[in-house]
Amino acid sequence: MIDYIVVGFGLAGLSFVDKLESNNKSYVVYENYSEQSSRVAGGLYNPVILKRFTPAWLASEQLELAISVYKRIENKLGESLVFELPVLRRFNDVEEQNLWFEACDKPILDRFLSSELIRNENDALDVSFHYGKVKHTGRVDVKKMLSCYLQNIEKHGNLIKESFLFDELLIESDFLVYKGIKARNIIFSEGFGVRNNPFFNYLPLYGNKGEYIIIKSKELKLKEAVKSSIFIIPLGNDLYKVGATYNNQDKTADITKSAREQLKNKLSRFLKVDYEVVDQVAGIRPTTRDRRPLIGTHKEYRNLHIINGLGSRGILIGPFVSEKLYNYIENEAILDKEIDIKRFEHLR
Ligand SMILES: Cc1cc2nc3c(=O)[nH]c(=O)nc-3n(C[C@H](O)[C@H](O)[C@H](O)COP(=O)(O)OP(=O)(O)OC[C@H]3O[C@@H](n4cnc5c(N)ncnc54)[C@H](O)[C@@H]3O)c2cc1C
């Protein structure tokens, strides 16, 4: 009997599997490549919501854990995956500058916001009202991390590249059997794919589609991530990720012309040099109505668990909630009410 079956290997599945490996637990992963959210993510970690200059949910608590987890994974896999990357918020007017200074004075934010105005020295960008700089920011190459981690799992014979079929799961009181694999527990980490999961699809996971365009520009020469109405994220080799869009109507993961035009239009308001669109990607963020993750155990089946609802901040939230879920299952720790799926029991 193995310890865990893990269904889905995006940021949620990866951080839980990493927790299992750190604790010498045995596991297999099922992955069918049906959802793209983690693979297309911008990869930024940034503890501040830059629309309103407010702290992201528990970002201070999540930041150090997340960086230490990704650095450990970097060492384990022998690949460069985590990069410090300054994030500059472009101000639209003096009013926004004032709001920024007000935010800098708040004790909860002074660790993250620099109170110095940063002058733009890049002729490729129109930045009339300067930048504010966020501290402790960076980028994780999520696509590469997932792919290298999966290769490692496959090398050890623990990856099954198939869709998990719910009808074939046999549930007993203290173990499960799936296609001949006997396990103590199963973790569902399917992102927006949870809508097909009969055990957990009652949970209010709505999904919000996001698209990026990837542009190439020799003249831009940008070293920092710049946030205006959209982000420009440098990827190296004159390539930049530009986006993302937010769309809660379209639940397909297809790229669209309308998103491309929207992003180009927003870019034209402050980018002054030529560029070429070389690619476009799309994915559905697993978002919830109350903007909190969905973590916990099925009410009737004590060996079925879920880690989902990472929303638009999976990089920081993933390791944090993985630790919470692991300690809940293995060490009888109490789950915080605000993340526990019990808050949606009335919807079952
Ligand atoms: C455009 C965009 C930009 C983003 N940018 C950022 C960012 O800069 N920073 C940040 O922190 N977050 C960002 N996010 C959010 C972040 O990507 C999500 O929080 C994260 O991807 C959620 O991870 P997940 O593992 O829950 O879901 P997913 O990444 O969707 O992973 C679920 C996995 O389960 C698999 N699966 C599903 N069903 C089955 C099944 N039946 N059998 C087998 N496998 C299955 C899927 O193929 C998939 O690999 C962004 C998201 C998008 C869409």
The ligand as an SDF file (V2000), in Angstrom:
LIG
                    3D

 53 58  0  0  0  0  0  0  0  0999 V2000
   -2.7570   33.8250  -17.3160 C   0  0  0  0  0  0  0  0  0  0  0  0
   -2.4340   33.4830  -15.8920 C   0  0  0  0  0  0  0  0  0  0  0  0
   -1.4090   34.1610  -15.2520 C   0  0  0  0  0  0  0  0  0  0  0  0
   -1.0790   33.8640  -13.9270 C   0  0  0  0  0  0  0  0  0  0  0  0
   -0.0150   34.5010  -13.3480 N   0  0  0  0  0  0  0  0  0  0  0  0
    0.3280   34.1950  -12.0630 C   0  0  0  0  0  0  0  0  0  0  0  0
    1.4660   34.7930  -11.4630 C   0  0  0  0  0  0  0  0  0  0  0  0
    2.1880   35.5770  -12.0950 O   0  0  0  0  0  0  0  0  0  0  0  0
    1.7380   34.4760  -10.1690 N   0  0  0  0  0  0  0  0  0  0  0  0
    0.9760   33.5970   -9.4450 C   0  0  0  0  0  0  0  0  0  0  0  0
    1.2590   33.3650   -8.2570 O   0  0  0  0  0  0  0  0  0  0  0  0
   -0.0980   32.9890  -10.0150 N   0  0  0  0  0  0  0  0  0  0  0  0
   -0.4360   33.2710  -11.2950 C   0  0  0  0  0  0  0  0  0  0  0  0
   -1.5150   32.6710  -11.8690 N   0  0  0  0  0  0  0  0  0  0  0  0
   -2.3470   31.7910  -11.0350 C   0  0  0  0  0  0  0  0  0  0  0  0
   -1.7470   30.4240  -10.8930 C   0  0  0  0  0  0  0  0  0  0  0  0
   -1.3160   30.0040  -12.1350 O   0  0  0  0  0  0  0  0  0  0  0  0
   -2.8040   29.4680  -10.3060 C   0  0  0  0  0  0  0  0  0  0  0  0
   -3.0720   29.8510   -8.9770 O   0  0  0  0  0  0  0  0  0  0  0  0
   -2.2860   28.0330  -10.3240 C   0  0  0  0  0  0  0  0  0  0  0  0
   -1.9550   27.6870  -11.6280 O   0  0  0  0  0  0  0  0  0  0  0  0
   -3.2960   27.0330   -9.8000 C   0  0  0  0  0  0  0  0  0  0  0  0
   -2.6490   25.7920   -9.7750 O   0  0  0  0  0  0  0  0  0  0  0  0
   -3.4320   24.4150   -9.6650 P   0  0  0  0  0  0  0  0  0  0  0  0
   -2.4060   23.3690   -9.5000 O   0  0  0  0  0  0  0  0  0  0  0  0
   -4.5020   24.5180   -8.6490 O   0  0  0  0  0  0  0  0  0  0  0  0
   -4.1990   24.2640  -11.0550 O   0  0  0  0  0  0  0  0  0  0  0  0
   -3.6500   23.8420  -12.5010 P   0  0  0  0  0  0  0  0  0  0  0  0
   -2.3990   24.5290  -12.8380 O   0  0  0  0  0  0  0  0  0  0  0  0
   -4.7970   24.0010  -13.4380 O   0  0  0  0  0  0  0  0  0  0  0  0
   -3.2750   22.3130  -12.3380 O   0  0  0  0  0  0  0  0  0  0  0  0
   -4.2140   21.2820  -12.3070 C   0  0  0  0  0  0  0  0  0  0  0  0
   -3.6070   20.0830  -12.9850 C   0  0  0  0  0  0  0  0  0  0  0  0
   -4.4900   18.9580  -12.8610 O   0  0  0  0  0  0  0  0  0  0  0  0
   -4.5190   18.2420  -14.0840 C   0  0  0  0  0  0  0  0  0  0  0  0
   -5.7900   17.4960  -14.1150 N   0  0  0  0  0  0  0  0  0  0  0  0
   -7.0470   18.0080  -14.0320 C   0  0  0  0  0  0  0  0  0  0  0  0
   -7.9710   17.0210  -14.0580 N   0  0  0  0  0  0  0  0  0  0  0  0
   -7.2830   15.8440  -14.1420 C   0  0  0  0  0  0  0  0  0  0  0  0
   -7.6750   14.4670  -14.1890 C   0  0  0  0  0  0  0  0  0  0  0  0
   -8.9630   14.0690  -14.1470 N   0  0  0  0  0  0  0  0  0  0  0  0
   -6.7110   13.5340  -14.2930 N   0  0  0  0  0  0  0  0  0  0  0  0
   -5.3970   13.8850  -14.3250 C   0  0  0  0  0  0  0  0  0  0  0  0
   -4.9630   15.1750  -14.2740 N   0  0  0  0  0  0  0  0  0  0  0  0
   -5.8930   16.1400  -14.1800 C   0  0  0  0  0  0  0  0  0  0  0  0
   -4.4040   19.3460  -15.1300 C   0  0  0  0  0  0  0  0  0  0  0  0
   -3.9430   18.8750  -16.3640 O   0  0  0  0  0  0  0  0  0  0  0  0
   -3.4080   20.3110  -14.4740 C   0  0  0  0  0  0  0  0  0  0  0  0
   -2.0760   20.0150  -14.8160 O   0  0  0  0  0  0  0  0  0  0  0  0
   -1.8380   32.9020  -13.2120 C   0  0  0  0  0  0  0  0  0  0  0  0
   -2.8570   32.1970  -13.8650 C   0  0  0  0  0  0  0  0  0  0  0  0
   -3.1430   32.4760  -15.2040 C   0  0  0  0  0  0  0  0  0  0  0  0
   -4.2180   31.6930  -15.8990 C   0  0  0  0  0  0  0  0  0  0  0  0
  1  2  1  0
  2  3  1  0
  2 52  2  0
  3  4  2  0
  4  5  1  0
  4 50  1  0
  5  6  2  0
  6  7  1  0
  6 13  1  0
  7  8  2  0
  7  9  1  0
  9 10  1  0
 10 11  2  0
 10 12  1  0
 12 13  2  0
 13 14  1  0
 14 15  1  0
 14 50  1  0
 15 16  1  0
 16 17  1  0
 16 18  1  0
 18 19  1  0
 18 20  1  0
 20 21  1  0
 20 22  1  0
 22 23  1  0
 23 24  1  0
 24 25  2  0
 24 26  1  0
 24 27  1  0
 27 28  1  0
 28 29  2  0
 28 30  1  0
 28 31  1  0
 31 32  1  0
 32 33  1  0
 33 34  1  0
 33 48  1  0
 34 35  1  0
 35 36  1  0
 35 46  1  0
 36 37  1  0
 36 45  1  0
 37 38  2  0
 38 39  1  0
 39 40  1  0
 39 45  2  0
 40 41  1  0
 40 42  2  0
 42 43  1  0
 43 44  2  0
 44 45  1  0
 46 47  1  0
 46 48  1  0
 48 49  1  0
 50 51  2  0
 51 52  1  0
 52 53  1  0
M  END
$$$$
